[in-house]
Protein backbone atom coordinates (compact mmCIF):
# COMPACT_ATOMS: atom_id res chain seq x y z
CA UNK A 1 0.00 0.00 0.00
CA UNK A 2 1.27 3.47 -0.88
CA UNK A 3 2.30 5.49 2.18
CA UNK A 4 -0.02 8.36 3.13
CA UNK A 5 1.20 11.92 3.36
CA UNK A 6 1.88 13.04 6.92
CA UNK A 7 3.52 16.47 6.50
CA UNK A 8 2.87 19.43 4.20
CA UNK A 9 5.27 22.28 4.97
CA UNK A 10 5.82 25.64 3.30
CA UNK A 11 8.88 27.86 3.65
CA UNK A 12 8.69 31.49 2.55
CA UNK A 13 12.24 32.29 1.49
CA UNK A 14 13.53 35.84 0.94
CA UNK A 15 15.93 35.47 -1.99
CA UNK A 16 19.14 37.50 -1.84
CA UNK A 17 19.43 40.65 -3.89
CA UNK A 18 17.72 43.97 -4.45
CA UNK A 19 13.98 44.37 -5.03
CA UNK A 20 12.90 43.36 -8.54
CA UNK A 21 11.05 45.68 -10.92
CA UNK A 22 9.46 44.09 -14.01
CA UNK A 23 8.69 47.37 -15.79
CA UNK A 24 8.07 51.06 -15.23
CA UNK A 25 4.36 50.55 -14.57
CA UNK A 26 4.74 48.09 -11.68
CA UNK A 27 6.24 48.71 -8.23
CA UNK A 28 9.38 46.91 -7.15
CA UNK A 29 8.92 43.81 -5.01
CA UNK A 30 11.13 41.66 -2.79
CA UNK A 31 12.07 38.41 -4.55
CA UNK A 32 10.35 35.57 -2.69
CA UNK A 33 10.40 31.80 -3.20
CA UNK A 34 7.79 29.56 -1.61
CA UNK A 35 9.39 26.15 -1.08
CA UNK A 36 6.96 23.29 -0.48
CA UNK A 37 7.95 20.06 1.26
CA UNK A 38 5.57 17.07 1.27
CA UNK A 39 6.53 14.00 3.33
CA UNK A 40 4.92 10.55 3.35
CA UNK A 41 4.81 8.02 6.20
CA UNK A 42 7.89 6.24 4.83
CA UNK A 43 9.95 9.44 5.11
CA UNK A 44 10.14 10.19 1.38
CA UNK A 45 9.92 13.85 0.40
CA UNK A 46 8.51 15.70 -2.59
CA UNK A 47 9.48 19.32 -3.31
CA UNK A 48 8.27 22.20 -5.43
CA UNK A 49 8.50 25.98 -5.47
CA UNK A 50 6.71 29.11 -6.61
CA UNK A 51 8.45 32.41 -7.20
CA UNK A 52 6.27 34.98 -8.99
CA UNK A 53 5.33 38.13 -7.04
CA UNK A 54 2.48 37.94 -4.58
CA UNK A 55 1.76 38.49 -0.93
CA UNK A 56 4.45 37.01 1.32
CA UNK A 57 1.95 34.64 2.97
CA UNK A 58 -0.33 34.09 -0.04
CA UNK A 59 0.82 30.57 -0.93
CA UNK A 60 1.50 29.37 2.61
CA UNK A 61 -1.91 30.58 3.79
CA UNK A 62 -3.68 28.86 0.87
CA UNK A 63 -1.91 25.60 1.57
CA UNK A 64 -2.55 25.74 5.32
CA UNK A 65 -6.20 26.75 5.04
CA UNK A 66 -7.43 24.92 1.95
CA UNK A 67 -5.00 22.29 0.66
CA UNK A 68 -3.22 20.72 3.63
CA UNK A 69 -6.51 19.29 5.03
CA UNK A 70 -7.18 17.71 1.62
CA UNK A 71 -3.74 16.13 1.28
CA UNK A 72 -2.97 14.76 4.73
CA UNK A 73 -3.73 11.05 4.94
CA UNK A 74 -3.90 10.59 1.18
CA UNK A 75 -1.02 9.03 -0.79
CA UNK A 76 0.79 10.80 -3.63
CA UNK A 77 -0.83 8.36 -6.06
CA UNK A 78 -4.14 10.15 -5.42
CA UNK A 79 -2.84 13.33 -7.04
CA UNK A 80 -5.59 13.40 -9.72
CA UNK A 81 -8.25 13.31 -7.02
CA UNK A 82 -6.38 15.95 -5.02
CA UNK A 83 -6.02 18.12 -8.12
CA UNK A 84 -9.76 18.01 -8.85
CA UNK A 85 -10.64 18.95 -5.28
CA UNK A 86 -8.13 21.82 -5.39
CA UNK A 87 -9.41 22.91 -8.80
CA UNK A 88 -12.97 23.08 -7.43
CA UNK A 89 -11.80 25.09 -4.42
CA UNK A 90 -10.07 27.42 -6.87
CA UNK A 91 -13.38 28.54 -8.35
CA UNK A 92 -13.94 30.55 -5.18
CA UNK A 93 -10.40 31.31 -3.99
CA UNK A 94 -7.06 32.43 -5.41
CA UNK A 95 -5.06 29.27 -4.80
CA UNK A 96 -3.67 28.44 -8.25
CA UNK A 97 0.00 28.94 -7.31
CA UNK A 98 -0.46 26.90 -4.13
CA UNK A 99 -2.25 24.08 -5.98
CA UNK A 100 0.43 24.15 -8.68
CA UNK A 101 3.26 23.70 -6.17
CA UNK A 102 1.38 20.96 -4.34
CA UNK A 103 0.71 19.06 -7.56
CA UNK A 104 4.35 19.23 -8.66
CA UNK A 105 5.54 18.10 -5.21
CA UNK A 106 3.17 15.11 -5.40
CA UNK A 107 4.56 14.12 -8.80
CA UNK A 108 8.10 14.44 -7.41
CA UNK A 109 7.16 12.25 -4.43
CA UNK A 110 5.38 9.66 -6.59
CA UNK A 111 8.44 9.25 -8.83
CA UNK A 112 10.74 8.96 -5.82
CA UNK A 113 8.48 6.25 -4.35
CA UNK A 114 9.18 4.04 -7.38
CA UNK A 115 12.80 5.25 -7.67
CA UNK A 116 12.39 6.67 -11.17
CA UNK A 117 13.25 10.02 -12.73
CA UNK A 118 9.99 11.87 -13.17
CA UNK A 119 10.27 11.76 -16.96
CA UNK A 120 10.21 7.95 -16.81
CA UNK A 121 7.13 7.94 -14.58
CA UNK A 122 5.45 10.28 -17.06
CA UNK A 123 6.64 8.15 -19.98
CA UNK A 124 9.88 9.16 -21.68
CA UNK A 125 9.67 10.32 -25.31
CA UNK A 126 13.31 11.45 -25.70
CA UNK A 127 16.49 12.00 -23.74
CA UNK A 128 17.31 15.65 -24.56
CA UNK A 129 15.79 18.81 -26.02
CA UNK A 130 17.21 22.00 -27.61
CA UNK A 131 17.21 25.19 -25.53
CA UNK A 132 16.61 28.86 -26.14
CA UNK A 133 17.73 31.74 -23.94
CA UNK A 134 14.90 33.70 -22.32
CA UNK A 135 15.99 37.24 -21.49
CA UNK A 136 14.44 40.10 -19.53
CA UNK A 137 13.92 43.54 -21.15
CA UNK A 138 17.03 45.30 -22.43
CA UNK A 139 17.81 49.00 -22.36
CA UNK A 140 18.48 49.23 -26.10
CA UNK A 141 18.29 47.33 -29.38
CA UNK A 142 22.08 46.99 -29.39
CA UNK A 143 22.08 45.47 -25.90
CA UNK A 144 19.43 42.95 -26.92
CA UNK A 145 21.37 42.03 -30.05
CA UNK A 146 24.52 41.50 -27.99
CA UNK A 147 22.67 39.10 -25.69
CA UNK A 148 21.18 37.17 -28.62
CA UNK A 149 24.60 36.82 -30.21
CA UNK A 150 26.03 35.58 -26.90
CA UNK A 151 23.28 32.94 -26.75
CA UNK A 152 24.09 31.75 -30.26
CA UNK A 153 27.82 31.62 -29.52
CA UNK A 154 27.07 29.62 -26.37
CA UNK A 155 25.47 26.99 -28.60
CA UNK A 156 21.84 27.69 -27.74
CA UNK A 157 19.21 27.32 -30.44
CA UNK A 158 17.25 30.53 -29.97
CA UNK A 159 16.64 33.74 -28.03
CA UNK A 160 13.50 35.31 -26.55
CA UNK A 161 13.22 39.01 -25.79
CA UNK A 162 10.69 40.16 -23.18
CA UNK A 163 9.41 43.72 -23.54
CA UNK A 164 6.46 45.77 -22.31
CA UNK A 165 4.29 48.06 -24.45
CA UNK A 166 6.95 49.77 -26.55
CA UNK A 167 6.13 48.67 -30.11
CA UNK A 168 8.35 51.12 -32.00
CA UNK A 169 11.40 50.24 -29.89
CA UNK A 170 10.51 46.55 -30.19
CA UNK A 171 10.56 46.75 -33.99
CA UNK A 172 14.05 48.26 -33.84
CA UNK A 173 15.18 45.59 -31.37
CA UNK A 174 13.81 42.74 -33.49
CA UNK A 175 15.57 44.01 -36.60
CA UNK A 176 18.80 44.29 -34.59
CA UNK A 177 18.37 40.74 -33.25
CA UNK A 178 18.02 39.20 -36.71
CA UNK A 179 20.90 41.25 -38.10
CA UNK A 180 23.14 40.07 -35.26
CA UNK A 181 22.40 36.33 -35.33
CA UNK A 182 21.59 35.79 -39.01
CA UNK A 183 19.22 33.20 -40.43
CA UNK A 184 18.57 29.76 -38.94
CA UNK A 185 18.46 30.89 -35.31
CA UNK A 186 15.08 30.96 -33.56
CA UNK A 187 13.94 34.38 -32.36
CA UNK A 188 10.89 35.06 -30.19
CA UNK A 189 9.27 38.30 -29.05
CA UNK A 190 7.17 38.38 -25.87
CA UNK A 191 5.60 41.77 -25.06
CA UNK A 192 3.84 40.21 -22.05
CA UNK A 193 0.23 40.87 -23.15
CA UNK A 194 0.86 44.62 -23.38
CA UNK A 195 -0.04 45.60 -26.98
CA UNK A 196 -3.30 46.80 -28.41
CA UNK A 197 -4.60 45.16 -31.57
CA UNK A 198 -3.19 47.70 -34.04
CA UNK A 199 0.31 47.61 -32.57
CA UNK A 200 0.27 43.81 -32.39
CA UNK A 201 -0.54 43.61 -36.10
CA UNK A 202 2.10 46.22 -36.98
CA UNK A 203 4.84 44.47 -35.00
CA UNK A 204 3.70 41.05 -36.19
CA UNK A 205 4.16 42.02 -39.84
CA UNK A 206 7.78 42.87 -39.05
CA UNK A 207 8.21 39.48 -37.35
CA UNK A 208 6.83 37.85 -40.52
CA UNK A 209 9.48 39.67 -42.52
CA UNK A 210 12.23 38.63 -40.09
CA UNK A 211 11.06 34.98 -39.88
CA UNK A 212 10.61 34.87 -36.11
CA UNK A 213 9.88 31.47 -34.56
CA UNK A 214 6.79 32.79 -32.78
CA UNK A 215 5.08 35.92 -31.44
CA UNK A 216 4.21 35.39 -27.79
CA UNK A 217 1.47 37.04 -25.72
CA UNK A 218 1.06 40.24 -27.75
CA UNK A 219 -2.52 40.87 -26.52
CA UNK A 220 -4.29 40.28 -23.20
CA UNK A 221 -4.94 36.55 -22.79
CA UNK A 222 -8.71 36.95 -22.82
CA UNK A 223 -8.95 38.91 -26.08
CA UNK A 224 -9.98 35.86 -28.08
CA UNK A 225 -11.42 37.95 -30.93
CA UNK A 226 -8.20 39.93 -31.22
CA UNK A 227 -6.04 36.82 -31.19
CA UNK A 228 -8.22 35.15 -33.82
CA UNK A 229 -7.87 38.12 -36.17
CA UNK A 230 -4.12 38.35 -35.51
CA UNK A 231 -3.51 34.65 -36.16
CA UNK A 232 -5.39 34.87 -39.47
CA UNK A 233 -3.50 37.98 -40.58
CA UNK A 234 0.06 36.85 -39.80
CA UNK A 235 2.37 34.04 -40.86
CA UNK A 236 4.41 34.07 -37.63
CA UNK A 237 2.88 31.55 -35.18
CA UNK A 238 0.95 33.15 -32.31
CA UNK A 239 1.59 31.72 -28.82
CA UNK A 240 -0.57 32.47 -25.80
CA UNK A 241 -2.19 31.07 -22.67
CA UNK A 242 0.14 31.35 -19.67
CA UNK A 243 -1.29 34.25 -17.66
CA UNK A 244 -5.07 34.68 -17.41
CA UNK A 245 -6.11 31.26 -18.69
CA UNK A 246 -7.82 29.64 -15.71
CA UNK A 247 -8.88 26.22 -16.94
CA UNK A 248 -8.69 23.68 -19.74
CA UNK A 249 -11.95 25.09 -21.07
CA UNK A 250 -10.16 28.38 -21.75
CA UNK A 251 -7.51 26.54 -23.77
CA UNK A 252 -10.25 24.73 -25.65
CA UNK A 253 -11.87 28.05 -26.58
CA UNK A 254 -8.57 29.54 -27.75
CA UNK A 255 -7.91 26.54 -29.96
CA UNK A 256 -11.50 26.17 -31.20
CA UNK A 257 -11.53 29.80 -32.33
CA UNK A 258 -8.18 29.53 -34.10
CA UNK A 259 -6.81 32.17 -31.74
CA UNK A 260 -3.45 30.48 -31.12
CA UNK A 261 -0.99 28.43 -33.14
CA UNK A 262 1.12 27.46 -30.11
CA UNK A 263 -0.26 26.82 -26.63
CA UNK A 264 1.59 28.33 -23.68
CA UNK A 265 1.22 26.89 -20.18
CA UNK A 266 3.06 27.42 -16.90
CA UNK A 267 2.79 24.44 -14.55
CA UNK A 268 3.91 26.51 -11.57
CA UNK A 269 0.91 28.87 -11.73
CA UNK A 270 -1.83 27.09 -13.70
CA UNK A 271 -2.38 23.93 -11.70
CA UNK A 272 0.83 21.91 -11.81
CA UNK A 273 2.04 19.12 -14.03
CA UNK A 274 -1.45 17.67 -14.07
CA UNK A 275 -2.74 20.72 -15.96
CA UNK A 276 0.33 20.82 -18.19
CA UNK A 277 -0.22 17.21 -19.23
CA UNK A 278 -3.90 17.78 -19.93
CA UNK A 279 -3.22 20.97 -21.92
CA UNK A 280 -0.51 19.30 -24.00
CA UNK A 281 -2.81 16.42 -24.89
CA UNK A 282 -5.49 18.91 -25.91
CA UNK A 283 -2.98 20.80 -28.04
CA UNK A 284 -1.69 17.61 -29.63
CA UNK A 285 -5.23 16.52 -30.53
CA UNK A 286 -5.59 19.73 -32.55
CA UNK A 287 -2.17 19.49 -34.17
CA UNK A 288 -0.59 22.20 -32.05
CA UNK A 289 2.59 22.43 -30.04
CA UNK A 290 2.73 23.38 -26.40
CA UNK A 291 5.76 25.48 -25.51
CA UNK A 292 5.74 25.87 -21.71
CA UNK A 293 7.00 28.74 -19.63
CA UNK A 294 9.86 27.17 -17.72
CA UNK A 295 11.30 30.53 -16.67
CA UNK A 296 11.54 30.25 -12.89
CA UNK A 297 13.39 28.75 -9.97
CA UNK A 298 15.34 25.51 -10.39
CA UNK A 299 12.48 23.30 -9.25
CA UNK A 300 10.15 25.08 -11.69
CA UNK A 301 12.64 24.53 -14.52
CA UNK A 302 13.02 20.86 -13.59
CA UNK A 303 9.29 20.17 -13.58
CA UNK A 304 8.88 21.60 -17.08
CA UNK A 305 11.99 19.82 -18.35
CA UNK A 306 10.82 16.38 -17.25
CA UNK A 307 7.46 17.05 -18.90
CA UNK A 308 9.07 18.32 -22.13
CA UNK A 309 11.07 15.10 -22.44
CA UNK A 310 7.86 13.08 -22.12
CA UNK A 311 5.97 14.58 -25.09
CA UNK A 312 6.41 14.97 -28.84
CA UNK A 313 4.67 18.33 -29.32
CA UNK A 314 7.22 20.57 -27.58
CA UNK A 315 10.15 21.86 -29.62
CA UNK A 316 12.25 23.86 -27.16
CA UNK A 317 13.16 24.24 -23.50
CA UNK A 318 13.24 27.78 -22.11
CA UNK A 319 16.41 28.66 -20.15
CA UNK A 320 16.37 31.84 -18.01
CA UNK A 321 19.31 34.13 -18.86
CA UNK A 322 20.75 35.26 -16.57
CA UNK A 323 19.62 32.90 -13.82
CA UNK A 324 20.94 34.87 -10.88
CA UNK A 325 18.79 34.26 -7.81
CA UNK A 326 16.65 31.59 -9.53
CA UNK A 327 19.11 28.82 -8.57
CA UNK A 328 19.37 29.94 -4.95
CA UNK A 329 19.64 27.11 -2.42
CA UNK A 330 20.00 24.32 -4.99
CA UNK A 331 23.02 22.03 -5.29
CA UNK A 332 21.68 20.67 -8.59
CA UNK A 333 21.06 23.14 -11.41
CA UNK A 334 19.93 22.75 -15.00
CA UNK A 335 22.44 23.79 -17.64
CA UNK A 336 22.56 23.18 -21.41
CA UNK A 337 25.54 21.36 -22.87
CA UNK A 338 27.94 22.99 -25.33
CA UNK A 339 25.61 22.22 -28.23
CA UNK A 340 22.60 23.83 -26.59
CA UNK A 341 20.78 20.65 -25.50
CA UNK A 342 19.58 19.85 -22.00
CA UNK A 343 18.88 16.56 -20.22
CA UNK A 344 16.89 15.83 -17.10
CA UNK A 345 18.90 15.64 -13.88
CA UNK A 346 19.87 12.14 -12.82
CA UNK A 347 18.18 10.60 -9.83
CA UNK A 348 14.59 9.89 -8.81
CA UNK A 349 11.80 12.45 -8.98
CA UNK A 350 12.78 15.90 -10.20
CA UNK A 351 16.41 15.01 -9.51
CA UNK A 352 17.12 18.31 -7.72
CA UNK A 353 19.13 18.33 -4.48
CA UNK A 354 18.48 21.16 -2.04
CA UNK A 355 21.09 22.86 0.16
CA UNK A 356 18.97 23.43 3.24
CA UNK A 357 21.46 25.63 5.14
CA UNK A 358 21.07 28.78 2.98
CA UNK A 359 17.36 28.03 2.59
CA UNK A 360 16.89 27.91 6.37
CA UNK A 361 18.93 31.09 6.84
CA UNK A 362 16.75 32.96 4.32
CA UNK A 363 13.41 31.58 5.55
CA UNK A 364 11.13 34.30 6.91
CA UNK A 365 8.14 32.05 7.56
CA UNK A 366 7.75 28.31 8.17
CA UNK A 367 4.18 27.08 8.00
Beta strands, then each sheet from edge to edge (+ up, - down):
strand 1: 5-14
strand 2: 32-40
strand 3: 45-50
strand 4: 129-135
strand 5: 158-162
strand 6: 186-190
strand 7: 214-216
strand 8: 238-240
strand 9: 262-263
strand 10: 289-290
strand 11: 317-321
strand 12: 341-342
strand 13: 363-366
sheet 1: 3+ 2- 1+ 13-
sheet 2: 10+ 9+ 8+ 7+ 6+ 5+ 4+ 11+
sheet 3: 10+ 9+ 8+ 7+ 6+ 5+ 4+ 12-
end
